[in-house]
């Protein structure tokens, strides 16, 4: 829906097409100086650009936060002070989990990486991992894809730190970013966007 909105707003200047790309492949693409396109829903810290010098960043599109997902039957009580015992962490290839890194380094969380959230949640459901990190905004989609999600899954009440989501492109695309900045400001006032954003709430 975001890609369609931006295409309409550009009035033929740009054509945006939504594609889901594995993180490791995306990392290789954006490492090239002249890459073309826009990465959506990102945060500068996830792409080693906290000072926003490597890429051109839009204003924030929305806020979000991570949540920890486990199985109700396991009755885990994972807090930011650490897990009660070593756990298998369902993670995404190429992602950095900064808030959990101290536990990963100490061997309290053991990485088992896949390419997307749905695969991770399926592994959790089958007992192949103990805990999964998800974005709160992903929960409605997962509930729609997994009919019995709320019968077996437990979403931790321990909320990880919040973050903002942005659009970014390469530093070669200054005109594209000027367009995106204009549209991010406009979309914030759109009833269509308000409805979509509210639907992403956990």
PyMOL commands that set and color helices and strands:
alter all, ss='L'
color gray80, all
select helices_A, chain A and resi 2-10+23-30+44-47+72-74+98-105+117-125+136-145+149-152+174-187+191-199
alter helices_A, ss='H'
color red, helices_A
select strands_A, chain A and resi 39-42+55-57+62-71+87-92+109-114+131-135+153-155+162-170
alter strands_A, ss='S'
color yellow, strands_A
deselect
rebuild
show_as cartoon
